[in-house]
Amino acid sequence: MSAPVGGGERPAAAARLGAVEPYEHVTQRQERRPWVVGVSGASGTPYAAAVVRGLLAAGEAVDLVVSRASRLTLLDETGIGFRDAHWREDLRGWLELGADGKPHSFEADVSDVKYWAAGDLAAGPSSGSYPVKGMLIVPASTACVAGVALGLSKDLLQRVASVTLKERRPLVVAVRETPLSGSTLKQLVALDEAGAVVLPASPAFYAGATHIQDLVDFVAGRVLDAAGVPHQLYRRWKGELGQARSPG
């Protein structure tokens, strides 16, 4: 009897199925399990940049969804136009920008970021079978909150949020609006009841902030805390009064 091509034996079942790859090859293909970061049109694009930087610094992969409305906000707040065809270049410039608008404040390696257009409802994260760790919406507008709470899925950001909830994966919604209407408050309660973490983008001052970037990093750090991602973005409370005024 002639040996199989390649000189080795393979099980009869595998031979019947044809070219079946070894299991370890399949698991290697599935090793990338990113966090999806959704950026809606609310003010607060520096929060999103800080969260993405924090995820990448922690060795996490990122899938990025930038809504159409958020492009206008990003342009207004940073002067950066986010283009589908040049997203790596534009994202790098965004991540390198400080909250005070100073360019090249940070180094940005976007090699482990994958970008999905907001109108691409056939994108990977639109399906529950696509492997992700969860989703962070930062900042989340009230329109985004309403769309997710009602399950509208009018764009990829809302669709991924709905998938995240139905798959029982972590969903953090960093709402950035004030004051909040009664209808928005009810929608936030609905998201909480569905399993999401509702995280208002409210910076604290006990960490000794001396710069606008410190306030941005506090909110970004709390988002990462809710996702269980380690970071060193802010000084944690240690139960000592006057900690905000102490050095380091």
C-alpha positions in Angstrom: 0.0 0.0 0.0 1.4 3.4 -0.9 1.9 6.0 1.9 -0.1 9.2 1.9 1.3 12.2 0.2 3.8 13.9 2.6 5.1 10.6 4.0 2.9 10.5 7.1 -0.3 8.8 8.1 -3.5 10.6 8.8 -6.7 9.2 10.3 -9.3 7.7 8.0 -11.9 10.2 9.1 -9.6 13.1 8.3 -8.9 11.6 4.9 -12.7 11.3 4.2 -13.1 15.0 5.1 -10.2 16.0 2.8 -7.5 18.6 3.8 -8.3 19.0 7.5 -5.8 21.3 9.3 -4.4 20.1 12.6 -6.3 21.5 15.6 -3.3 23.6 16.8 -3.3 25.5 13.5 -7.0 26.4 14.1 -6.3 27.6 17.6 -3.4 29.7 16.4 -5.7 31.5 13.9 -8.1 32.3 16.7 -5.6 33.6 19.2 -6.4 37.2 18.4 -9.3 38.2 20.6 -9.5 42.0 20.5 -11.5 44.6 22.4 -13.8 46.5 20.2 -13.6 50.2 20.8 -16.6 52.1 19.5 -16.4 55.9 19.2 -19.7 57.8 18.9 -20.4 61.4 18.1 -20.3 62.8 21.7 -17.7 65.2 22.7 -14.7 63.5 24.3 -12.5 62.1 21.6 -9.4 62.4 23.9 -11.1 59.8 26.1 -11.2 57.3 23.2 -7.6 57.9 22.3 -6.5 57.3 25.9 -8.5 54.1 26.1 -7.0 52.8 22.8 -3.5 53.7 24.0 -4.1 52.0 27.3 -5.4 48.8 25.6 -2.4 48.7 23.3 0.1 49.4 26.2 -1.5 46.4 28.0 -0.8 44.1 25.0 -4.4 44.0 24.0 -5.6 43.9 20.4 -8.1 46.5 19.3 -10.9 46.5 16.7 -11.9 50.1 16.1 -15.3 51.4 14.9 -15.6 55.2 14.4 -19.1 56.4 13.7 -19.9 59.0 11.1 -20.9 61.6 13.6 -17.7 61.0 15.6 -15.6 62.1 12.6 -17.1 65.5 12.8 -16.4 65.7 16.6 -12.9 64.5 16.0 -12.3 67.1 13.4 -13.7 69.8 15.6 -11.8 68.8 18.8 -8.5 67.8 17.2 -8.3 69.1 13.7 -7.9 65.5 12.5 -10.0 64.2 9.6 -10.5 60.4 9.9 -10.5 58.8 6.5 -11.3 55.2 5.7 -8.6 54.9 3.0 -6.0 56.4 5.3 -7.2 55.3 8.7 -3.8 54.1 10.0 -2.2 57.4 9.3 -5.1 59.4 10.8 -5.3 57.1 13.9 -1.6 57.4 14.5 -1.9 61.2 14.5 -4.9 61.0 16.8 -3.2 58.7 19.3 -0.1 60.8 19.4 -2.0 63.9 20.2 -2.3 65.1 23.9 -5.5 66.2 25.4 -4.2 69.7 25.3 -3.9 69.5 21.5 -0.1 69.2 21.6 1.1 66.9 18.8 3.6 64.0 19.3 2.8 63.8 23.1 2.6 60.0 22.8 4.1 57.3 20.7 1.6 55.2 18.8 2.0 51.7 17.4 -1.2 50.8 15.6 0.0 47.5 14.2 -2.4 45.5 16.3 -5.4 47.7 15.5 -8.0 46.6 12.9 -10.5 49.2 11.6 -14.0 48.5 10.5 -16.1 51.2 8.7 -19.2 52.2 10.5 -21.4 51.4 7.5 -20.0 47.9 7.1 -22.7 45.7 8.7 -21.0 42.6 7.4 -17.8 43.4 9.4 -16.3 40.7 11.6 -17.6 42.0 14.9 -21.2 42.2 13.6 -21.4 38.4 14.2 -21.4 36.7 17.6 -19.1 34.0 16.2 -16.3 36.6 15.7 -14.0 36.2 18.6 -13.7 39.4 20.8 -13.3 40.0 24.5 -15.9 42.7 24.7 -16.7 46.2 23.7 -16.0 49.7 25.1 -18.0 52.6 23.8 -16.1 55.8 24.6 -17.5 58.4 24.4 -21.1 57.3 24.2 -23.6 59.9 23.0 -27.2 59.9 24.1 -28.2 58.9 20.5 -25.9 56.0 20.8 -27.3 55.0 24.2 -30.8 55.1 22.8 -29.9 53.1 19.7 -28.2 50.4 21.8 -30.9 50.3 24.5 -33.6 49.9 21.8 -31.6 47.4 19.7 -31.8 49.5 16.6 -28.5 48.4 15.1 -28.6 51.3 12.7 -24.8 51.2 12.1 -21.9 48.9 13.0 -21.3 50.5 16.4 -24.8 49.8 17.5 -24.9 46.3 15.9 -21.7 45.3 17.7 -23.1 46.6 21.0 -26.2 44.5 20.5 -24.1 41.4 19.7 -22.0 42.0 22.8 -25.0 42.0 25.0 -26.6 38.9 23.4 -23.4 37.0 23.7 -23.1 38.1 27.4 -19.7 39.7 26.8 -18.5 42.8 28.7 -19.9 46.1 27.4 -18.8 49.4 28.9 -20.8 52.5 27.9 -18.9 55.7 28.8 -21.8 58.2 28.4 -20.7 61.8 27.9 -23.6 64.2 28.2 -25.0 66.6 30.8 -27.7 67.1 31.9 -29.4 63.8 31.2 -33.1 63.6 30.2 -35.5 61.3 31.8 -35.7 59.1 28.6 -31.9 58.8 28.6 -31.8 57.8 32.2 -34.4 55.1 31.5 -32.3 53.9 28.6 -29.2 53.8 30.8 -31.1 51.7 33.4 -32.2 49.4 30.6 -28.5 48.9 29.6 -27.5 48.2 33.1 -30.3 45.6 33.4 -29.1 44.1 30.2 -25.6 43.6 31.7 -23.7 46.6 30.5 -21.5 48.8 32.7 -22.8 52.4 32.5 -19.8 54.6 33.2 -20.3 58.4 33.1 -17.2 60.2 31.8 -16.8 62.0 35.1 -13.2 62.7 36.1 -12.2 62.7 39.8 -9.8 65.0 41.5 -8.5 62.8 44.4 -5.7 61.4 42.1 -3.9 64.8 42.2 -4.6 66.0 38.6 -2.4 68.8 37.5 -3.0 68.7 33.8 -6.0 68.1 31.5 -4.4 64.8 30.4 -4.6 63.6 34.0 -8.4 64.1 34.0 -8.7 62.4 30.6 -6.6 59.5 31.8 -8.7 59.0 35.0 -11.8 58.4 32.9 -9.9 56.2 30.5 -8.5 54.3 33.4 -11.9 53.7 34.9 -13.1 52.3 31.6 -10.2 49.9 31.5 -10.9 49.0 35.2 -14.4 48.0 34.2 -13.0 45.8 31.4 -10.4 44.2 33.8 -7.5 45.6 31.8 -4.4 46.5 33.9 -3.0 50.0 33.5 -1.2 52.8 35.3 -3.2 55.8 34.0 -4.0 57.3 37.4 -3.0 57.2 41.0 -5.4 55.0 43.0 -7.1 55.9 46.2 -5.2 54.5 49.2 -7.4 55.7 52.1 -5.2 58.6 53.0 -6.6 62.1 53.2 -4.5 64.7 51.3 -3.3 62.2 48.8 -4.1 64.5 45.9 -1.7 67.1 47.3 1.2 64.7 48.0 3.9 64.3 45.3 4.0 61.2 43.1 
